Amino acid sequence: MKFFTGKRCRKGHLADRYKASGQCVKCVENYRKTLQYVGFRVHKEDAAVLIKLAEALKAVRKLKNKGVDID
Ligand SMILES: [Zn+2]
């Protein structure tokens, strides 16, 4: 499911968002293409999940850099 917010994403795309994740369709598509480029085949929906995962890992790394103990 997609919907249009009329707002640009943080990368500046004026595109539909996925209803479930709120992620920009273009960002997800770009991410999927990047993964394909390195030989990793993913579906659009999976790419959205992978972005979430990457963001979560980034957040964890940030906390670890701050000295928060997570494992
Ligand atoms: Zn975007």
N, CA, C, O and the ligand as a Tripos MOL2 file, in Angstrom:
@<TRIPOS>MOLECULE
protein
  285   283    72     0     0
PROTEIN
NO_CHARGES

@<TRIPOS>ATOM
      1 N           0.8340   -1.2030    0.0000 N.3       1 MET1
      2 CA          0.0000    0.0000    0.0000 C.3       1 MET1
      3 C           0.8700    1.2560    0.0000 C.2       1 MET1
      4 O           1.8280    1.3740    0.7640 O.2       1 MET1
      5 N           0.5070    2.1890   -0.8800 N.am      2 LYS2
      6 CA          1.2520    3.4400   -0.9490 C.3       2 LYS2
      7 C           0.3110    4.6240   -0.7820 C.2       2 LYS2
      8 O          -0.8860    4.5310   -1.0540 O.2       2 LYS2
      9 N           0.8680    5.7260   -0.3360 N.am      3 PHE3
     10 CA          0.0740    6.9430   -0.2840 C.3       3 PHE3
     11 C           0.9840    8.1390   -0.5370 C.2       3 PHE3
     12 O           2.2060    8.0330   -0.4370 O.2       3 PHE3
     13 N           0.3840    9.2660   -0.8620 N.am      4 PHE4
     14 CA          1.1760   10.4420   -1.1870 C.3       4 PHE4
     15 C           1.0020   11.5090   -0.1150 C.2       4 PHE4
     16 O          -0.1170   11.9160    0.1950 O.2       4 PHE4
     17 N           2.1270   11.9580    0.4510 N.am      5 THR5
     18 CA          2.0520   12.9370    1.5370 C.3       5 THR5
     19 C           2.1850   14.3630    1.0220 C.2       5 THR5
     20 O           1.7450   15.3100    1.6740 O.2       5 THR5
     21 N           2.8110   14.5170   -0.1850 N.am      6 GLY6
     22 CA          3.0600   15.8480   -0.7110 C.3       6 GLY6
     23 C           4.3140   16.4740   -0.1190 C.2       6 GLY6
     24 O           4.6990   17.5890   -0.4720 O.2       6 GLY6
     25 N           4.9500   15.7260    0.7990 N.am      7 LYS7
     26 CA          6.1930   16.2300    1.4050 C.3       7 LYS7
     27 C           7.3870   15.4860    0.8260 C.2       7 LYS7
     28 O           7.2870   14.3250    0.4310 O.2       7 LYS7
     29 N           8.5040   16.1750    0.7840 N.am      8 ARG8
     30 CA          9.7250   15.5340    0.3170 C.3       8 ARG8
     31 C          10.3140   14.6800    1.4300 C.2       8 ARG8
     32 O          10.1980   15.0040    2.6120 O.2       8 ARG8
     33 N          10.9590   13.5630    1.0210 N.am      9 CYS9
     34 CA         11.6530   12.7400    2.0010 C.3       9 CYS9
     35 C          12.9670   13.4280    2.3480 C.2       9 CYS9
     36 O          13.2930   14.4720    1.7840 O.2       9 CYS9
     37 N          13.7150   12.8470    3.2720 N.am     10 ARG10
     38 CA         14.9490   13.5150    3.6980 C.3      10 ARG10
     39 C          16.0070   13.5310    2.6030 C.2      10 ARG10
     40 O          16.9930   14.2620    2.6960 O.2      10 ARG10
     41 N          15.8000   12.7190    1.5610 N.am     11 LYS11
     42 CA         16.7360   12.7420    0.4320 C.3      11 LYS11
     43 C          16.2400   13.6750   -0.6570 C.2      11 LYS11
     44 O          16.9160   13.8720   -1.6670 O.2      11 LYS11
     45 N          15.0590   14.2530   -0.4570 N.am     12 GLY12
     46 CA         14.5400   15.2370   -1.3960 C.3      12 GLY12
     47 C          13.6260   14.6910   -2.4710 C.2      12 GLY12
     48 O          13.2690   15.4190   -3.3980 O.2      12 GLY12
     49 N          13.2350   13.4200   -2.3730 N.am     13 HIS13
     50 CA         12.3060   12.8480   -3.3530 C.3      13 HIS13
     51 C          10.8860   13.2870   -3.0480 C.2      13 HIS13
     52 O          10.4480   13.2850   -1.8970 O.2      13 HIS13
     53 N          10.1710   13.6660   -4.1110 N.am     14 LEU14
     54 CA          8.7440   13.9430   -3.9590 C.3      14 LEU14
     55 C           8.0210   12.7240   -4.5100 C.2      14 LEU14
     56 O           7.6150   12.7110   -5.6720 O.2      14 LEU14
     57 N           7.8600   11.7040   -3.6820 N.am     15 ALA15
     58 CA          7.3260   10.4240   -4.1610 C.3      15 ALA15
     59 C           6.3450    9.8440   -3.1540 C.2      15 ALA15
     60 O           6.2270   10.3250   -2.0270 O.2      15 ALA15
     61 N           5.6400    8.7910   -3.5880 N.am     16 ASP16
     62 CA          4.7220    8.0910   -2.6870 C.3      16 ASP16
     63 C           5.4840    7.4880   -1.5200 C.2      16 ASP16
     64 O           6.6870    7.2420   -1.6050 O.2      16 ASP16
     65 N           4.7680    7.2540   -0.4330 N.am     17 ARG17
     66 CA          5.3570    6.5630    0.7200 C.3      17 ARG17
     67 C           4.6490    5.2340    0.8950 C.2      17 ARG17
     68 O           3.4700    5.0980    0.5690 O.2      17 ARG17
     69 N           5.3750    4.2580    1.4120 N.am     18 TYR18
     70 CA          4.7350    2.9990    1.7820 C.3      18 TYR18
     71 C           3.9400    3.2240    3.0520 C.2      18 TYR18
     72 O           4.4330    3.8170    4.0110 O.2      18 TYR18
     73 N           2.7120    2.7470    3.0510 N.am     19 LYS19
     74 CA          1.8240    3.0210    4.1800 C.3      19 LYS19
     75 C           2.3290    2.3710    5.4660 C.2      19 LYS19
     76 O           2.2730    2.9700    6.5390 O.2      19 LYS19
     77 N           2.8190    1.1460    5.3470 N.am     20 ALA20
     78 CA          3.2320    0.4040    6.5360 C.3      20 ALA20
     79 C           4.4450    1.0300    7.2170 C.2      20 ALA20
     80 O           4.4820    1.1570    8.4400 O.2      20 ALA20
     81 N           5.4420    1.4220    6.4100 N.am     21 SER21
     82 CA          6.6990    1.8810    6.9890 C.3      21 SER21
     83 C           6.8860    3.3860    6.9150 C.2      21 SER21
     84 O           7.7250    3.9420    7.6240 O.2      21 SER21
     85 N           6.0990    4.0630    6.0480 N.am     22 GLY22
     86 CA          6.2610    5.4990    5.8660 C.3      22 GLY22
     87 C           7.4910    5.8400    5.0540 C.2      22 GLY22
     88 O           7.8850    7.0030    4.9730 O.2      22 GLY22
     89 N           8.1070    4.8200    4.4470 N.am     23 GLN23
     90 CA          9.3280    5.0630    3.6970 C.3      23 GLN23
     91 C           9.0380    5.5140    2.2750 C.2      23 GLN23
     92 O           8.0480    5.1070    1.6670 O.2      23 GLN23
     93 N           9.9030    6.3450    1.7670 N.am     24 CYS24
     94 CA          9.7870    6.8850    0.4200 C.3      24 CYS24
     95 C          10.0190    5.7710   -0.6070 C.2      24 CYS24
     96 O          10.9880    5.0180   -0.5110 O.2      24 CYS24
     97 N           9.1200    5.6790   -1.5880 N.am     25 VAL25
     98 CA          9.1860    4.6300   -2.6000 C.3      25 VAL25
     99 C          10.5050    4.7120   -3.3790 C.2      25 VAL25
    100 O          11.1110    3.6900   -3.6990 O.2      25 VAL25
    101 N          10.9340    5.9270   -3.6740 N.am     26 LYS26
    102 CA         12.1730    6.1070   -4.4420 C.3      26 LYS26
    103 C          13.3960    5.6870   -3.6430 C.2      26 LYS26
    104 O          14.3180    5.0760   -4.1830 O.2      26 LYS26
    105 N          13.4030    6.0160   -2.3560 N.am     27 CYS27
    106 CA         14.5210    5.6210   -1.5060 C.3      27 CYS27
    107 C          14.6370    4.1050   -1.4560 C.2      27 CYS27
    108 O          15.7290    3.5460   -1.5560 O.2      27 CYS27
    109 N          13.4840    3.4460   -1.3000 N.am     28 VAL28
    110 CA         13.4630    1.9920   -1.2350 C.3      28 VAL28
    111 C          13.9600    1.4040   -2.5490 C.2      28 VAL28
    112 O          14.7360    0.4490   -2.5600 O.2      28 VAL28
    113 N          13.5000    1.9890   -3.6630 N.am     29 GLU29
    114 CA         13.8930    1.5130   -4.9840 C.3      29 GLU29
    115 C          15.4040    1.7040   -5.1970 C.2      29 GLU29
    116 O          16.0750    0.8180   -5.7250 O.2      29 GLU29
    117 N          15.9240    2.8450   -4.7920 N.am     30 ASN30
    118 CA         17.3590    3.0980   -4.9150 C.3      30 ASN30
    119 C          18.1690    2.1090   -4.0970 C.2      30 ASN30
    120 O          19.2060    1.6080   -4.5340 O.2      30 ASN30
    121 N          17.6700    1.8430   -2.9020 N.am     31 TYR31
    122 CA         18.3590    0.9160   -2.0220 C.3      31 TYR31
    123 C          18.3810   -0.4780   -2.6380 C.2      31 TYR31
    124 O          19.3870   -1.1860   -2.5850 O.2      31 TYR31
    125 N          17.2290   -0.8590   -3.2320 N.am     32 ARG32
    126 CA         17.1210   -2.1680   -3.8700 C.3      32 ARG32
    127 C          18.0970   -2.2750   -5.0350 C.2      32 ARG32
    128 O          18.7360   -3.3100   -5.2230 O.2      32 ARG32
    129 N          18.2120   -1.2030   -5.8160 N.am     33 LYS33
    130 CA         19.1330   -1.2020   -6.9600 C.3      33 LYS33
    131 C          20.5790   -1.3000   -6.5000 C.2      33 LYS33
    132 O          21.3930   -1.9830   -7.1200 O.2      33 LYS33
    133 N          20.8920   -0.6090   -5.4020 N.am     34 THR34
    134 CA         22.2420   -0.6680   -4.8520 C.3      34 THR34
    135 C          22.5760   -2.0960   -4.4530 C.2      34 THR34
    136 O          23.6720   -2.5890   -4.7200 O.2      34 THR34
    137 N          21.6160   -2.7550   -3.8080 N.am     35 LEU35
    138 CA         21.8280   -4.1330   -3.3850 C.3      35 LEU35
    139 C          21.9810   -5.0510   -4.5950 C.2      35 LEU35
    140 O          22.8050   -5.9650   -4.5890 O.2      35 LEU35
    141 N          21.1760   -4.7980   -5.6370 N.am     36 GLN36
    142 CA         21.2570   -5.5970   -6.8580 C.3      36 GLN36
    143 C          22.6290   -5.4260   -7.5000 C.2      36 GLN36
    144 O          23.2030   -6.3720   -8.0390 O.2      36 GLN36
    145 N          23.1400   -4.2040   -7.4310 N.am     37 TYR37
    146 CA         24.4360   -3.8730   -8.0250 C.3      37 TYR37
    147 C          25.5490   -4.7140   -7.4160 C.2      37 TYR37
    148 O          26.4940   -5.1010   -8.1050 O.2      37 TYR37
    149 N          25.4330   -4.9910   -6.1340 N.am     38 VAL38
    150 CA         26.4480   -5.8230   -5.4890 C.3      38 VAL38
    151 C          26.0600   -7.3040   -5.5060 C.2      38 VAL38
    152 O          26.6690   -8.1270   -4.8220 O.2      38 VAL38
    153 N          25.0250   -7.6290   -6.3070 N.am     39 GLY39
    154 CA         24.6820   -9.0370   -6.5240 C.3      39 GLY39
    155 C          23.7100   -9.6110   -5.5340 C.2      39 GLY39
    156 O          23.6160  -10.8280   -5.3730 O.2      39 GLY39
    157 N          22.9690   -8.7210   -4.8540 N.am     40 PHE40
    158 CA         22.0270   -9.1640   -3.8380 C.3      40 PHE40
    159 C          20.6210   -8.8880   -4.3280 C.2      40 PHE40
    160 O          20.2320   -7.7270   -4.4540 O.2      40 PHE40
    161 N          19.8380   -9.9440   -4.6110 N.am     41 ARG41
    162 CA         18.4950   -9.7550   -5.1690 C.3      41 ARG41
    163 C          17.4380   -9.6530   -4.0690 C.2      41 ARG41
    164 O          17.3090  -10.5490   -3.2350 O.2      41 ARG41
    165 N          16.6940   -8.5670   -4.0780 N.am     42 VAL42
    166 CA         15.6430   -8.3960   -3.0670 C.3      42 VAL42
    167 C          14.3700   -7.8430   -3.6960 C.2      42 VAL42
    168 O          14.4070   -7.1380   -4.7040 O.2      42 VAL42
    169 N          13.2630   -8.1760   -3.0810 N.am     43 HIS43
    170 CA         11.9810   -7.6140   -3.4880 C.3      43 HIS43
    171 C          11.8410   -6.2150   -2.9030 C.2      43 HIS43
    172 O          12.5270   -5.8560   -1.9470 O.2      43 HIS43
    173 N          10.9460   -5.4350   -3.4890 N.am     44 LYS44
    174 CA         10.7240   -4.0770   -3.0070 C.3      44 LYS44
    175 C          10.3820   -4.0540   -1.5260 C.2      44 LYS44
    176 O          10.9140   -3.2470   -0.7640 O.2      44 LYS44
    177 N           9.4920   -4.9470   -1.1330 N.am     45 GLU45
    178 CA          9.0490   -4.9760    0.2600 C.3      45 GLU45
    179 C          10.2120   -5.3350    1.1810 C.2      45 GLU45
    180 O          10.3360   -4.8030    2.2840 O.2      45 GLU45
    181 N          11.0630   -6.2510    0.7050 N.am     46 ASP46
    182 CA         12.2160   -6.6470    1.5010 C.3      46 ASP46
    183 C          13.2060   -5.5020    1.6320 C.2      46 ASP46
    184 O          13.8350   -5.3320    2.6760 O.2      46 ASP46
    185 N          13.3420   -4.7130    0.5640 N.am     47 ALA47
    186 CA         14.2600   -3.5770    0.5960 C.3      47 ALA47
    187 C          13.8310   -2.6030    1.6870 C.2      47 ALA47
    188 O          14.6660   -2.0490    2.4010 O.2      47 ALA47
    189 N          12.5130   -2.3990    1.8080 N.am     48 ALA48
    190 CA         12.0030   -1.5050    2.8440 C.3      48 ALA48
    191 C          12.3780   -2.0160    4.2270 C.2      48 ALA48
    192 O          12.7610   -1.2480    5.1090 O.2      48 ALA48
    193 N          12.2610   -3.3290    4.3980 N.am     49 VAL49
    194 CA         12.6090   -3.9330    5.6800 C.3      49 VAL49
    195 C          14.1110   -3.7780    5.9420 C.2      49 VAL49
    196 O          14.5330   -3.4920    7.0620 O.2      49 VAL49
    197 N          14.9070   -3.9740    4.8850 N.am     50 LEU50
    198 CA         16.3580   -3.8780    5.0330 C.3      50 LEU50
    199 C          16.7990   -2.4640    5.3970 C.2      50 LEU50
    200 O          17.7490   -2.2780    6.1580 O.2      50 LEU50
    201 N          16.1010   -1.4690    4.8460 N.am     51 ILE51
    202 CA         16.4140   -0.0880    5.2030 C.3      51 ILE51
    203 C          16.1570    0.1220    6.6900 C.2      51 ILE51
    204 O          16.9720    0.7150    7.3960 O.2      51 ILE51
    205 N          15.0200   -0.3700    7.1500 N.am     52 LYS52
    206 CA         14.6790   -0.2730    8.5800 C.3      52 LYS52
    207 C          15.7720   -0.9060    9.4300 C.2      52 LYS52
    208 O          16.1930   -0.3610   10.4500 O.2      52 LYS52
    209 N          16.2160   -2.0710    8.9780 N.am     53 LEU53
    210 CA         17.2500   -2.8080    9.6980 C.3      53 LEU53
    211 C          18.5600   -2.0100    9.7300 C.2      53 LEU53
    212 O          19.2180   -1.9150   10.7670 O.2      53 LEU53
    213 N          18.9200   -1.4470    8.5880 N.am     54 ALA54
    214 CA         20.1470   -0.6630    8.4980 C.3      54 ALA54
    215 C          20.0660    0.5470    9.4180 C.2      54 ALA54
    216 O          21.0380    0.9020   10.0840 O.2      54 ALA54
    217 N          18.8780    1.1840    9.4460 N.am     55 GLU55
    218 CA         18.6930    2.3430   10.3180 C.3      55 GLU55
    219 C          18.7840    1.9510   11.7850 C.2      55 GLU55
    220 O          19.3480    2.6750   12.6050 O.2      55 GLU55
    221 N          18.2170    0.7900   12.1000 N.am     56 ALA56
    222 CA         18.2550    0.3020   13.4760 C.3      56 ALA56
    223 C          19.6990    0.0220   13.8940 C.2      56 ALA56
    224 O          20.1050    0.3480   15.0090 O.2      56 ALA56
    225 N          20.4650   -0.5830   12.9930 N.am     57 LEU57
    226 CA         21.8610   -0.8960   13.2920 C.3      57 LEU57
    227 C          22.6690    0.3790   13.4840 C.2      57 LEU57
    228 O          23.5470    0.4570   14.3430 O.2      57 LEU57
    229 N          22.3510    1.3840   12.6580 N.am     58 LYS58
    230 CA         23.0220    2.6740   12.7760 C.3      58 LYS58
    231 C          22.7380    3.2960   14.1400 C.2      58 LYS58
    232 O          23.6300    3.8370   14.7930 O.2      58 LYS58
    233 N          21.4760    3.2070   14.5530 N.am     59 ALA59
    234 CA         21.0680    3.7700   15.8440 C.3      59 ALA59
    235 C          21.7880    3.0590   16.9870 C.2      59 ALA59
    236 O          22.2160    3.6870   17.9550 O.2      59 ALA59
    237 N          21.9130    1.7390   16.8580 N.am     60 VAL60
    238 CA         22.6060    0.9640   17.8850 C.3      60 VAL60
    239 C          24.0780    1.3670   17.9470 C.2      60 VAL60
    240 O          24.6520    1.5230   19.0250 O.2      60 VAL60
    241 N          24.6790    1.5320   16.7500 N.am     61 ARG61
    242 CA         26.0830    1.9120   16.6870 C.3      61 ARG61
    243 C          26.2980    3.2800   17.3520 C.2      61 ARG61
    244 O          27.2790    3.5010   18.0620 O.2      61 ARG61
    245 N          25.3500    4.1860   17.0960 N.am     62 LYS62
    246 CA         25.4250    5.5240   17.6740 C.3      62 LYS62
    247 C          25.4260    5.4570   19.1990 C.2      62 LYS62
    248 O          26.2100    6.1240   19.8750 O.2      62 LYS62
    249 N          24.5160    4.6250   19.7170 N.am     63 LEU63
    250 CA         24.4200    4.4730   21.1650 C.3      63 LEU63
    251 C          25.6930    3.8680   21.7340 C.2      63 LEU63
    252 O          26.1660    4.2670   22.7990 O.2      63 LEU63
    253 N          26.2400    2.9020   21.0090 N.am     64 LYS64
    254 CA         27.4700    2.2580   21.4660 C.3      64 LYS64
    255 C          28.6100    3.2700   21.5000 C.2      64 LYS64
    256 O          29.4500    3.2570   22.4010 O.2      64 LYS64
    257 N          28.6200    4.1650   20.4760 N.am     65 ASN65
    258 CA         29.6490    5.2030   20.4470 C.3      65 ASN65
    259 C          29.5200    6.1410   21.6290 C.2      65 ASN65
    260 O          30.5010    6.7190   22.0960 O.2      65 ASN65
    261 N          28.2960    6.2830   22.1020 N.am     66 LYS66
    262 CA         28.0530    7.1440   23.2580 C.3      66 LYS66
    263 C          28.4150    6.4440   24.5670 C.2      66 LYS66
    264 O          28.3790    7.0450   25.6400 O.2      66 LYS66
    265 N          28.7580    5.1820   24.4570 N.am     67 GLY67
    266 CA         29.1690    4.4420   25.6310 C.3      67 GLY67
    267 C          28.0450    3.6370   26.2570 C.2      67 GLY67
    268 O          28.2030    3.0980   27.3530 O.2      67 GLY67
    269 N          26.8920    3.5470   25.5610 N.am     68 VAL68
    270 CA         25.7920    2.7290   26.0800 C.3      68 VAL68
    271 C          26.1180    1.2620   25.8170 C.2      68 VAL68
    272 O          26.5300    0.9000   24.7150 O.2      68 VAL68
    273 N          25.9370    0.4430   26.8060 N.am     69 ASP69
    274 CA         26.3090   -0.9550   26.6980 C.3      69 ASP69
    275 C          25.1380   -1.8040   26.1980 C.2      69 ASP69
    276 O          24.2340   -2.1310   26.9670 O.2      69 ASP69
    277 N          25.1530   -2.1600   24.9120 N.am     70 ILE70
    278 CA         24.1150   -3.0310   24.3410 C.3      70 ILE70
    279 C          24.7770   -4.2160   23.6440 C.2      70 ILE70
    280 O          25.7700   -4.0690   22.9300 O.2      70 ILE70
    281 N          24.2070   -5.3750   23.8690 N.am     71 ASP71
    282 CA         24.7110   -6.5330   23.1070 C.3      71 ASP71
    283 C          23.6440   -7.5740   22.9040 C.2      71 ASP71
    284 O          23.8990   -8.6070   22.2850 O.2      71 ASP71
    285 ZN         13.3090    9.3060   -0.8930 Zn       72 ZN72
@<TRIPOS>BOND
     1     1     2 1
     2     2     3 1
     3     3     4 2
     4     3     5 am
     5     5     6 1
     6     6     7 1
     7     7     8 2
     8     7     9 am
     9     9    10 1
    10    10    11 1
    11    11    12 2
    12    11    13 am
    13    13    14 1
    14    14    15 1
    15    15    16 2
    16    15    17 am
    17    17    18 1
    18    18    19 1
    19    19    20 2
    20    19    21 am
    21    21    22 1
    22    22    23 1
    23    23    24 2
    24    23    25 am
    25    25    26 1
    26    26    27 1
    27    27    28 2
    28    27    29 am
    29    29    30 1
    30    30    31 1
    31    31    32 2
    32    31    33 am
    33    33    34 1
    34    34    35 1
    35    35    36 2
    36    35    37 am
    37    37    38 1
    38    38    39 1
    39    39    40 2
    40    39    41 am
    41    41    42 1
    42    42    43 1
    43    43    44 2
    44    43    45 am
    45    45    46 1
    46    46    47 1
    47    47    48 2
    48    47    49 am
    49    49    50 1
    50    50    51 1
    51    51    52 2
    52    51    53 am
    53    53    54 1
    54    54    55 1
    55    55    56 2
    56    55    57 am
    57    57    58 1
    58    58    59 1
    59    59    60 2
    60    59    61 am
    61    61    62 1
    62    62    63 1
    63    63    64 2
    64    63    65 am
    65    65    66 1
    66    66    67 1
    67    67    68 2
    68    67    69 am
    69    69    70 1
    70    70    71 1
    71    71    72 2
    72    71    73 am
    73    73    74 1
    74    74    75 1
    75    75    76 2
    76    75    77 am
    77    77    78 1
    78    78    79 1
    79    79    80 2
    80    79    81 am
    81    81    82 1
    82    82    83 1
    83    83    84 2
    84    83    85 am
    85    85    86 1
    86    86    87 1
    87    87    88 2
    88    87    89 am
    89    89    90 1
    90    90    91 1
    91    91    92 2
    92    91    93 am
    93    93    94 1
    94    94    95 1
    95    95    96 2
    96    95    97 am
    97    97    98 1
    98    98    99 1
    99    99   100 2
   100    99   101 am
   101   101   102 1
   102   102   103 1
   103   103   104 2
   104   103   105 am
   105   105   106 1
   106   106   107 1
   107   107   108 2
   108   107   109 am
   109   109   110 1
   110   110   111 1
   111   111   112 2
   112   111   113 am
   113   113   114 1
   114   114   115 1
   115   115   116 2
   116   115   117 am
   117   117   118 1
   118   118   119 1
   119   119   120 2
   120   119   121 am
   121   121   122 1
   122   122   123 1
   123   123   124 2
   124   123   125 am
   125   125   126 1
   126   126   127 1
   127   127   128 2
   128   127   129 am
   129   129   130 1
   130   130   131 1
   131   131   132 2
   132   131   133 am
   133   133   134 1
   134   134   135 1
   135   135   136 2
   136   135   137 am
   137   137   138 1
   138   138   139 1
   139   139   140 2
   140   139   141 am
   141   141   142 1
   142   142   143 1
   143   143   144 2
   144   143   145 am
   145   145   146 1
   146   146   147 1
   147   147   148 2
   148   147   149 am
   149   149   150 1
   150   150   151 1
   151   151   152 2
   152   151   153 am
   153   153   154 1
   154   154   155 1
   155   155   156 2
   156   155   157 am
   157   157   158 1
   158   158   159 1
   159   159   160 2
   160   159   161 am
   161   161   162 1
   162   162   163 1
   163   163   164 2
   164   163   165 am
   165   165   166 1
   166   166   167 1
   167   167   168 2
   168   167   169 am
   169   169   170 1
   170   170   171 1
   171   171   172 2
   172   171   173 am
   173   173   174 1
   174   174   175 1
   175   175   176 2
   176   175   177 am
   177   177   178 1
   178   178   179 1
   179   179   180 2
   180   179   181 am
   181   181   182 1
   182   182   183 1
   183   183   184 2
   184   183   185 am
   185   185   186 1
   186   186   187 1
   187   187   188 2
   188   187   189 am
   189   189   190 1
   190   190   191 1
   191   191   192 2
   192   191   193 am
   193   193   194 1
   194   194   195 1
   195   195   196 2
   196   195   197 am
   197   197   198 1
   198   198   199 1
   199   199   200 2
   200   199   201 am
   201   201   202 1
   202   202   203 1
   203   203   204 2
   204   203   205 am
   205   205   206 1
   206   206   207 1
   207   207   208 2
   208   207   209 am
   209   209   210 1
   210   210   211 1
   211   211   212 2
   212   211   213 am
   213   213   214 1
   214   214   215 1
   215   215   216 2
   216   215   217 am
   217   217   218 1
   218   218   219 1
   219   219   220 2
   220   219   221 am
   221   221   222 1
   222   222   223 1
   223   223   224 2
   224   223   225 am
   225   225   226 1
   226   226   227 1
   227   227   228 2
   228   227   229 am
   229   229   230 1
   230   230   231 1
   231   231   232 2
   232   231   233 am
   233   233   234 1
   234   234   235 1
   235   235   236 2
   236   235   237 am
   237   237   238 1
   238   238   239 1
   239   239   240 2
   240   239   241 am
   241   241   242 1
   242   242   243 1
   243   243   244 2
   244   243   245 am
   245   245   246 1
   246   246   247 1
   247   247   248 2
   248   247   249 am
   249   249   250 1
   250   250   251 1
   251   251   252 2
   252   251   253 am
   253   253   254 1
   254   254   255 1
   255   255   256 2
   256   255   257 am
   257   257   258 1
   258   258   259 1
   259   259   260 2
   260   259   261 am
   261   261   262 1
   262   262   263 1
   263   263   264 2
   264   263   265 am
   265   265   266 1
   266   266   267 1
   267   267   268 2
   268   267   269 am
   269   269   270 1
   270   270   271 1
   271   271   272 2
   272   271   273 am
   273   273   274 1
   274   274   275 1
   275   275   276 2
   276   275   277 am
   277   277   278 1
   278   278   279 1
   279   279   280 2
   280   279   281 am
   281   281   282 1
   282   282   283 1
   283   283   284 2
@<TRIPOS>SUBSTRUCTURE
     1 MET1         2 RESIDUE 1 A MET
     2 LYS2         6 RESIDUE 1 A LYS
     3 PHE3        10 RESIDUE 1 A PHE
     4 PHE4        14 RESIDUE 1 A PHE
     5 THR5        18 RESIDUE 1 A THR
     6 GLY6        22 RESIDUE 1 A GLY
     7 LYS7        26 RESIDUE 1 A LYS
     8 ARG8        30 RESIDUE 1 A ARG
     9 CYS9        34 RESIDUE 1 A CYS
    10 ARG10       38 RESIDUE 1 A ARG
    11 LYS11       42 RESIDUE 1 A LYS
    12 GLY12       46 RESIDUE 1 A GLY
    13 HIS13       50 RESIDUE 1 A HIS
    14 LEU14       54 RESIDUE 1 A LEU
    15 ALA15       58 RESIDUE 1 A ALA
    16 ASP16       62 RESIDUE 1 A ASP
    17 ARG17       66 RESIDUE 1 A ARG
    18 TYR18       70 RESIDUE 1 A TYR
    19 LYS19       74 RESIDUE 1 A LYS
    20 ALA20       78 RESIDUE 1 A ALA
    21 SER21       82 RESIDUE 1 A SER
    22 GLY22       86 RESIDUE 1 A GLY
    23 GLN23       90 RESIDUE 1 A GLN
    24 CYS24       94 RESIDUE 1 A CYS
    25 VAL25       98 RESIDUE 1 A VAL
    26 LYS26      102 RESIDUE 1 A LYS
    27 CYS27      106 RESIDUE 1 A CYS
    28 VAL28      110 RESIDUE 1 A VAL
    29 GLU29      114 RESIDUE 1 A GLU
    30 ASN30      118 RESIDUE 1 A ASN
    31 TYR31      122 RESIDUE 1 A TYR
    32 ARG32      126 RESIDUE 1 A ARG
    33 LYS33      130 RESIDUE 1 A LYS
    34 THR34      134 RESIDUE 1 A THR
    35 LEU35      138 RESIDUE 1 A LEU
    36 GLN36      142 RESIDUE 1 A GLN
    37 TYR37      146 RESIDUE 1 A TYR
    38 VAL38      150 RESIDUE 1 A VAL
    39 GLY39      154 RESIDUE 1 A GLY
    40 PHE40      158 RESIDUE 1 A PHE
    41 ARG41      162 RESIDUE 1 A ARG
    42 VAL42      166 RESIDUE 1 A VAL
    43 HIS43      170 RESIDUE 1 A HIS
    44 LYS44      174 RESIDUE 1 A LYS
    45 GLU45      178 RESIDUE 1 A GLU
    46 ASP46      182 RESIDUE 1 A ASP
    47 ALA47      186 RESIDUE 1 A ALA
    48 ALA48      190 RESIDUE 1 A ALA
    49 VAL49      194 RESIDUE 1 A VAL
    50 LEU50      198 RESIDUE 1 A LEU
    51 ILE51      202 RESIDUE 1 A ILE
    52 LYS52      206 RESIDUE 1 A LYS
    53 LEU53      210 RESIDUE 1 A LEU
    54 ALA54      214 RESIDUE 1 A ALA
    55 GLU55      218 RESIDUE 1 A GLU
    56 ALA56      222 RESIDUE 1 A ALA
    57 LEU57      226 RESIDUE 1 A LEU
    58 LYS58      230 RESIDUE 1 A LYS
    59 ALA59      234 RESIDUE 1 A ALA
    60 VAL60      238 RESIDUE 1 A VAL
    61 ARG61      242 RESIDUE 1 A ARG
    62 LYS62      246 RESIDUE 1 A LYS
    63 LEU63      250 RESIDUE 1 A LEU
    64 LYS64      254 RESIDUE 1 A LYS
    65 ASN65      258 RESIDUE 1 A ASN
    66 LYS66      262 RESIDUE 1 A LYS
    67 GLY67      266 RESIDUE 1 A GLY
    68 VAL68      270 RESIDUE 1 A VAL
    69 ASP69      274 RESIDUE 1 A ASP
    70 ILE70      278 RESIDUE 1 A ILE
    71 ASP71      282 RESIDUE 1 A ASP
    72 ZN72       285 GROUP 0 **** ****
